[in-house]
Amino acid sequence: MSDKLKEIINKQGEQQNISLDQSDDIVQLVGFVIGEEEYAIPILTIQEIIKPFSWTRVPQVPKYVMGVFNLRGSVIPLIDLRLKFGLSEQKHNDETRFMVMKYEDDVAGFVIDRLTMAIRLKKSDIGPAPDTLNGEDTMIEGVGKQEDKIITILKVNKLLERDF
């Protein structure tokens, strides 16, 4: 093998190692808006994102539990994040989406106001949840810093906890 070919193969190997090391340092999230705030969750916790469709109301549940819906044979609870976060109810519009999240065996659909974008953040750009929050009980995983904004990263396992 020629020296030039060996050099090219070595450079490719080094570049692959560098990109693998950097990918371990990146967190992939999906951003969405509730009210005026932008939130994000890890991309791998999303089962799917769909346009709103009909659901069935369920009696004697908290106001933020809108009801249940059928997704390919599975009955899934539907939770309005506006109401869960203490905001006023809002009519669904063209930007409203149902975001179906999954963590281990728990699955639920969440109504979000608007989907923003896929976000890639370095782990070093993610800070801890504010100290004012109650440790393990908080829904906030951390705070992501981008050039022009701050994004609250939520704990999907806490969102999916059943308190109804």
C-alpha positions in Angstrom: 0.0 0.0 0.0 1.3 3.4 -0.9 2.3 5.9 1.7 -0.3 8.4 0.4 -3.1 5.8 0.7 -2.0 4.9 4.3 -2.0 8.6 5.2 -5.6 9.0 3.8 -6.8 5.9 5.7 -5.2 7.2 8.9 -6.8 10.6 8.5 -10.2 9.1 7.9 -9.8 7.0 11.0 -8.8 10.0 13.1 -11.8 12.0 11.8 -14.2 9.2 12.6 -12.8 9.0 16.2 -13.1 12.7 16.6 -16.7 12.8 15.4 -17.6 9.8 17.6 -16.1 11.6 20.6 -18.1 14.7 19.8 -21.3 12.9 19.3 -21.1 11.5 22.9 -21.0 15.1 24.1 -24.2 16.1 22.2 -27.8 15.8 23.5 -30.5 15.6 20.8 -33.8 17.2 21.9 -37.1 18.3 20.3 -38.3 21.8 21.2 -41.9 22.9 21.6 -43.8 25.9 23.0 -46.3 26.0 25.8 -47.7 29.5 26.3 -44.7 31.9 25.8 -42.0 29.4 27.0 -39.9 27.0 25.0 -39.3 23.5 26.4 -37.5 20.4 25.1 -37.4 16.7 25.7 -34.9 14.1 24.6 -35.7 13.0 21.0 -35.6 9.3 21.8 -38.6 9.6 24.3 -40.9 10.7 21.5 -43.0 7.9 20.0 -44.7 10.3 17.5 -46.1 13.7 16.9 -49.5 14.0 15.3 -52.1 16.6 14.4 -55.0 16.7 16.9 -57.9 14.4 16.4 -60.9 13.3 18.5 -60.6 12.0 22.0 -63.0 10.7 24.7 -63.5 12.6 27.9 -63.0 10.7 31.1 -64.9 11.6 34.3 -63.3 12.3 37.7 -59.8 13.2 36.5 -57.9 16.4 37.0 -58.8 19.2 34.6 -55.5 18.9 32.7 -56.4 15.3 31.7 -58.5 15.9 28.6 -59.4 12.2 28.2 -58.1 9.3 26.2 -57.6 8.6 22.5 -57.1 5.5 20.5 -53.7 5.2 18.7 -53.6 2.1 16.6 -55.4 0.0 19.1 -53.8 1.5 22.2 -55.8 3.7 24.6 -53.6 6.6 25.6 -54.3 9.4 28.1 -54.3 12.9 26.7 -52.8 15.6 28.9 -53.0 19.4 28.1 -49.6 20.8 29.1 -51.0 24.3 29.3 -53.4 23.3 32.0 -50.8 21.1 33.8 -48.4 24.1 33.9 -51.1 26.4 35.3 -51.8 28.4 32.1 -55.3 29.2 30.7 -57.0 26.8 28.3 -56.6 27.6 24.6 -58.5 26.4 21.6 -56.5 24.2 19.3 -55.2 25.8 16.1 -53.2 24.8 13.0 -50.0 24.6 15.1 -51.4 22.5 17.9 -49.9 19.0 18.1 -50.3 15.8 20.1 -46.9 14.6 21.2 -46.9 11.0 22.2 -44.1 10.4 24.7 -42.8 7.1 26.0 -40.6 6.3 29.0 -40.1 2.6 29.8 -43.7 1.2 29.9 -45.4 4.5 30.4 -47.0 6.2 27.4 -49.2 9.4 27.2 -50.1 12.0 24.7 -49.5 15.7 25.5 -51.1 18.7 23.8 -48.5 21.3 22.9 -49.1 24.7 21.4 -46.4 24.6 18.8 -43.5 22.4 17.7 -40.3 24.3 17.2 -37.3 22.3 16.0 -34.8 19.5 16.6 -32.1 20.8 18.9 -28.6 19.6 19.3 -26.9 20.9 22.5 -23.5 20.2 23.9 -23.7 18.7 27.4 -21.6 21.6 28.6 -24.4 24.0 27.5 -26.9 22.4 29.8 -27.1 23.6 33.3 -28.8 22.1 36.3 -32.4 22.9 37.2 -32.7 26.1 39.3 -32.0 25.5 43.1 -35.5 26.9 43.9 -37.1 23.7 42.7 -37.7 20.6 44.9 -34.9 18.2 43.9 -36.2 14.9 42.6 -39.8 16.1 42.5 -39.2 18.7 39.8 -40.2 18.2 36.2 -37.1 20.1 35.0 -34.1 18.1 34.0 -32.0 21.2 33.2 -31.7 24.4 31.3 -30.2 24.5 27.8 -28.3 27.6 26.7 -28.4 28.6 23.1 -27.0 31.9 21.7 -30.2 33.9 21.9 -32.4 31.9 24.3 -32.8 29.5 27.2 -34.7 26.2 26.8 -36.2 24.3 29.8 -35.5 20.6 29.4 -38.2 18.5 31.0 -38.0 15.0 32.6 -40.2 12.8 30.6 -40.5 10.2 33.4 -42.0 13.0 35.6 -44.4 14.1 32.9 -45.6 10.6 32.6 -46.2 10.0 36.3 -49.8 9.2 37.0 -51.3 11.4 39.7 -54.8 10.7 38.7 
